[in-house]
Amino acid sequence: FQFFRAFSKKAEDGIRISNPSATVRDLRHSIITHLEQSQDAWPPACPPLEPASADEVRGFFQRNNVKYLAMVFEKSNSFVGREVTLDMLQYENIAVRRVLSSEEELVKKFGVTSFPSAYLLLRNGSFSRLPVHMEARSFYTYYLRMLPGVTRGSYKLNATSDASNTTTTTLLKHADRSKVYMADLESALHYSLRVEVTRTRVLSGAALSALKCYVALLAKYFPGRPFVRTYLQALDGWLRNWTEPELPRDVLKEAMKNKADDPHPAMLPTNVTWVGCQGSEPHFRGYPCSLWTLFHLLTLQAFQSGPDKELPLEVLSTMRCYVRNFFGCQECAQHFEAMAAESMDKVQGRQEAVFWLWSHHNEVNARLAG
């Protein structure tokens, strides 16, 4: 690899980065270090990477027209703050600053007790710690990109007018319902796998088969972020290798833990965030909406991935087995089973499966509305 500072003009200006044993993380850290040494040729679009001072934070919103300031508190040898700053470079309405653990005034003001940890400061002075499952770059970046009003290109979430003391879940109420949001899909995965599937002490028989089919389908078709896809593929491989007739809940929970430190991180967010599936009240929509959305997406993914007449019931049959064995609303499961028994077997193609699910979802909505 060669690193070229901004405004470099000749090939020999490149700084060689040579480390045969380096990991991707090592290379990323090396690039950031070289970037920080380019003070005489600082890229105009690059945000500041040096640690923020108490004075800068105090007057930040007077000098910057953004909605949010995210602060990553960390030790001096940590790269997380600088990585998140660069990850968020293309996003508007938010700024990220690194704050060192030695900045005692800010550490005391925000009540910071662990490093790294991230805090979100609003223009009105209110602040909160980022409620992430793991204090890591990918979790910080994902949370910040989901904030209302934070935009990149044409992607935008509508924000409420007053962000004071409001949770992210409430702020996301006004998302565009015509769009599919990854937060809803990942929340559906988390809830379905870690909550619904693990309700019983031991899985066996039809329930164990239903779980294996469900995870195999997700590993095959779910269009998620790389570390989520790695998570699903790893879990699928683990389940395929499980040959015992019974699967204890504790063993399954251990297999479903995130593996953030692996060479290829395998992670599924553990926080539930409803965006398009957020209801007018906390107890409305949410998980049932996200599960419908997930299977609608999977029927489309299957339709686009293979011959129309090949395995036309692959997704629908898996959904039927999942709902029958795991869905928490028994009355809902019985209604779905009745619809499936009536006409699901008549579906002859993958495209027809897409339409079958939409039409029967409309029937459910009409029944609930009536």
C-alpha positions in Angstrom: 0.0 0.0 0.0 1.0 3.6 -0.5 -0.4 6.6 1.3 -0.7 9.8 -0.7 -1.2 13.1 1.2 -3.8 15.5 -0.1 -2.5 17.5 -3.1 0.2 15.0 -4.0 1.3 15.4 -7.6 4.0 12.7 -8.2 4.1 8.9 -7.9 7.1 9.1 -5.7 5.2 11.2 -3.2 3.5 8.0 -1.9 4.5 6.8 1.5 4.9 3.0 1.5 2.9 1.0 4.1 4.5 -2.4 4.3 3.5 -4.9 6.9 2.9 -8.5 5.6 1.3 -9.6 8.8 -1.0 -6.6 9.2 -4.7 -7.1 9.7 -7.3 -4.8 8.1 -7.5 -3.0 11.4 -3.7 -2.5 11.5 -3.8 -1.0 8.0 -6.7 1.3 8.9 -4.9 2.6 11.9 -1.7 3.1 9.9 -3.6 5.2 7.3 -5.2 7.3 10.1 -1.7 7.9 11.6 -0.3 9.0 8.3 -3.3 11.2 7.7 -2.7 12.9 11.1 0.9 13.6 10.2 -0.3 15.6 7.1 -0.9 18.8 8.9 0.8 20.8 6.1 -1.5 19.2 3.5 -4.7 18.6 5.5 -7.6 17.5 3.2 -10.2 20.4 3.2 -13.1 17.9 3.6 -11.5 16.0 6.4 -12.9 16.7 9.9 -10.6 17.3 12.8 -9.2 14.2 14.3 -7.3 15.7 17.2 -8.9 15.4 20.7 -11.6 18.0 21.6 -11.1 20.3 24.5 -13.7 21.5 27.0 -13.7 25.0 25.4 -14.4 23.5 21.9 -17.4 21.5 23.3 -18.8 24.5 25.2 -19.0 26.7 22.1 -19.5 23.9 19.5 -23.1 24.7 18.5 -22.3 28.4 18.2 -19.7 27.6 15.5 -21.3 24.6 13.8 -24.8 24.3 12.3 -25.6 20.7 13.1 -28.2 18.9 15.2 -25.9 16.6 17.1 -22.4 16.3 18.5 -21.3 12.8 19.2 -18.4 12.5 21.6 -16.3 9.3 21.8 -14.5 9.2 25.2 -11.4 7.0 25.0 -7.8 6.4 26.0 -5.1 8.1 24.1 -4.0 5.0 22.3 -7.6 4.1 21.0 -8.5 4.7 17.4 -12.3 4.3 17.9 -13.1 8.0 18.0 -11.1 8.8 14.9 -12.6 5.8 13.0 -16.1 6.8 13.8 -15.3 10.4 12.9 -14.2 9.3 9.4 -17.1 6.8 9.1 -19.5 9.7 9.6 -17.7 12.1 7.2 -20.3 11.9 4.5 -23.3 12.4 6.9 -24.8 15.8 7.5 -26.4 17.3 10.6 -24.0 15.5 12.9 -20.4 15.9 14.0 -18.1 13.5 15.9 -15.3 14.4 18.2 -12.8 12.4 20.1 -12.4 13.2 23.8 -9.5 11.8 25.8 -9.9 10.2 29.3 -7.5 12.9 30.5 -9.9 15.7 29.7 -11.2 15.8 33.3 -13.7 18.6 32.9 -15.6 16.9 30.2 -15.3 13.4 31.8 -16.8 14.8 35.0 -19.5 16.9 33.2 -20.9 13.9 31.3 -20.3 11.4 34.1 -18.1 9.2 32.0 -17.0 6.1 33.9 -15.7 3.7 31.2 -13.6 4.0 28.1 -14.4 3.9 25.3 -18.0 5.1 25.6 -20.0 7.5 23.4 -22.3 10.4 24.3 -24.8 12.4 22.2 -25.1 16.1 22.9 -28.0 18.1 21.5 -28.2 21.8 20.7 -30.4 22.5 23.8 -27.7 21.1 26.1 -29.3 17.8 26.8 -27.2 14.7 26.4 -27.3 10.9 26.8 -25.0 7.9 26.5 -25.4 5.9 23.3 -27.4 2.8 24.2 -25.3 0.3 22.3 -24.8 -3.3 23.1 -21.1 -3.2 22.5 -18.7 -0.2 22.9 -17.3 -0.6 19.4 -16.9 1.4 16.2 -19.5 -0.5 14.2 -22.2 -0.1 16.9 -21.5 3.6 17.3 -21.6 4.3 13.6 -24.8 2.3 13.0 -26.6 4.1 15.9 -25.5 7.6 14.7 -26.5 6.9 11.1 -30.0 6.0 12.2 -30.6 9.3 14.0 -33.5 11.5 12.7 -32.2 14.3 10.5 -28.8 12.6 9.8 -28.7 12.3 6.1 -26.5 10.9 3.3 -27.4 11.6 -0.3 -31.1 10.9 -0.8 -31.4 8.8 2.4 -33.3 10.8 5.0 -35.3 10.3 8.1 -37.8 13.0 9.1 -37.0 14.5 12.5 -39.4 15.9 15.1 -39.1 19.6 15.8 -38.0 19.2 19.4 -35.3 16.7 20.3 -35.1 17.6 24.0 -35.0 14.6 26.3 -36.5 12.3 23.7 -35.5 8.8 23.0 -34.4 7.7 19.6 -37.4 5.4 19.4 -39.8 8.3 19.8 -37.8 10.5 17.3 -38.1 7.8 14.7 -41.9 7.8 14.7 -42.2 9.8 11.5 -40.2 7.7 9.2 -41.3 7.1 5.6 -43.6 4.0 5.8 -43.1 3.4 2.1 -39.5 2.5 2.7 -37.9 -0.6 4.3 -35.4 0.2 7.1 -32.5 -2.1 8.0 -33.2 -1.2 11.7 -36.6 -2.9 11.5 -35.2 -6.0 9.8 -32.3 -6.4 12.2 -34.7 -5.9 15.1 -36.9 -8.6 13.7 -33.9 -10.9 13.5 -32.9 -10.2 17.1 -36.3 -10.6 18.5 -37.2 -13.7 16.5 -34.0 -15.5 17.3 -33.1 -14.3 20.8 -36.5 -13.9 22.3 -39.1 -16.0 20.6 -37.0 -19.0 19.7 -35.5 -19.2 23.2 -38.8 -19.2 25.1 -38.7 -22.9 25.7 -36.0 -24.7 27.7 -35.3 -27.3 25.0 -36.0 -27.4 21.2 -36.7 -30.7 19.5 -38.7 -32.3 16.7 -40.6 -29.9 14.5 -39.5 -26.8 16.4 -35.8 -27.6 16.0 -36.4 -28.3 12.3 -38.2 -25.0 11.9 -35.3 -23.1 13.5 -32.8 -24.8 11.2 -34.9 -23.9 8.1 -35.4 -20.3 9.3 -31.8 -19.6 9.9 -30.8 -21.4 6.6 -33.2 -19.2 4.7 -31.8 -16.0 6.4 -28.2 -17.0 5.7 -29.2 -17.6 2.0 -31.3 -14.5 1.3 -31.0 -11.8 4.0 -29.3 -8.8 2.3 -27.7 -7.4 5.5 -24.5 -5.7 6.5 -21.4 -7.9 6.2 -21.1 -8.6 9.9 -24.8 -9.5 10.2 -24.5 -11.8 7.2 -21.4 -13.4 8.7 -23.4 -13.9 11.9 -26.3 -15.7 10.1 -24.0 -17.8 8.1 -22.0 -18.9 11.2 -25.2 -19.7 13.1 -26.5 -21.7 10.1 -23.3 -23.7 9.9 -23.5 -24.4 13.7 -27.1 -25.6 13.4 -26.3 -27.8 10.5 -23.6 -29.5 12.6 -25.9 -30.0 15.5 -27.1 -33.6 15.2 -28.5 -34.2 18.6 -32.3 -34.7 18.8 -32.6 -31.9 21.4 -31.1 -28.5 21.6 -31.0 -26.9 25.1 -31.8 -23.2 25.3 -28.5 -22.4 27.1 -26.4 -24.1 24.4 -28.3 -22.2 21.7 -27.9 -18.9 23.5 -24.2 -19.4 23.7 -24.0 -20.2 20.0 -26.0 -17.0 19.2 -23.6 -14.6 21.1 -21.9 -11.9 19.0 -18.2 -12.5 18.1 -16.9 -9.0 17.6 -13.2 -9.9 18.0 -13.1 -12.6 15.4 -11.0 -11.9 12.2 -14.4 -11.7 10.5 -16.7 -10.2 13.1 -20.1 -12.0 13.4 -22.6 -9.7 15.1 -26.3 -9.1 15.2 -27.4 -5.9 17.1 -29.1 -6.6 20.4 -31.1 -3.4 20.7 -34.6 -3.2 19.2 -35.2 0.0 17.1 -38.4 0.4 15.2 -38.3 2.9 12.4 -40.9 2.1 9.7 -42.5 -0.3 12.1 -42.8 2.3 14.9 -46.4 2.6 16.0 -48.3 5.6 17.4 -47.9 4.1 20.8 -45.1 1.8 22.1 -47.4 -1.3 22.2 -48.5 -0.9 18.5 -46.8 -2.4 15.4 -43.2 -3.2 16.3 -42.2 -6.8 16.1 -45.3 -8.2 14.1 -44.8 -5.5 11.5 -41.1 -6.2 11.2 -41.6 -9.9 10.9 -44.1 -9.3 8.0 -41.6 -6.9 6.4 -38.8 -9.5 6.8 -40.7 -12.3 5.0 -41.9 -9.9 2.3 -38.2 -9.0 1.7 -37.2 -12.7 1.7 -39.9 -13.6 -0.9 -38.5 -10.8 -3.1 -34.9 -11.9 -2.6 -35.8 -15.5 -3.5 -37.7 -14.3 -6.6 -34.7 -12.3 -7.8 -32.2 -15.1 -7.0 -33.3 -18.1 -9.1 -35.6 -19.7 -11.6 -39.3 -18.8 -10.9 -40.5 -22.4 -10.8 -37.7 -23.7 -8.6 -38.7 -24.1 -4.9 -41.7 -21.8 -5.1 -42.6 -22.5 -1.5 -39.1 -22.1 0.0 -39.9 -18.9 1.8 -43.6 -19.3 2.5 -43.1 -22.8 4.0 -40.4 -21.6 6.3 -42.5 -18.7 7.4 -45.4 -21.1 8.1 -43.2 -23.3 10.2 -41.7 -20.4 12.1 -45.1 -18.9 12.9 -46.5 -22.2 13.9 -43.7 -23.1 16.3 -42.4 -19.7 17.6 -44.7 -16.7 17.1 -45.8 -15.4 20.5 -49.4 -14.5 19.5 -51.2 -17.9 19.3 -54.4 -16.5 17.9 -52.4 -14.8 15.1 -50.5 -18.0 14.4 -53.8 -19.9 14.2 -55.2 -17.4 11.7 -52.0 -17.6 9.6 -52.1 -21.4 9.6 -55.7 -21.4 8.4 -54.8 -19.1 5.5 -51.8 -21.2 4.6 -53.8 -24.5 4.8 -56.4 -23.0 2.4 -54.2 -21.9 -0.5 -50.4 -21.8 0.1 -49.8 -25.2 -1.5 -51.3 -23.8 -4.8 -48.4 -21.4 -5.2 -46.5 -22.5 -8.3 -43.7 -19.9 -8.7 -41.5 -17.5 -6.7 -43.2 -14.5 -8.1 -46.6 -15.9 -7.2 -45.2 -16.4 -3.6 -44.5 -12.6 -3.4 -48.1 -11.8 -4.4 -49.6 -14.5 -2.2 -47.9 -13.0 0.9 -49.0 -9.5 0.0 -52.6 -10.4 -0.6 -52.9 -12.4 2.6 -51.1 -9.7 4.6 -53.8 -7.3 3.3 -56.5 -9.7 4.5 -54.9 -9.7 7.9 -54.8 -5.9 8.0 -58.4 -5.7 6.9 -59.5 -8.2 9.6 -57.6 -6.2 12.3 -59.0 -2.9 11.1 -62.5 -4.2 11.0 
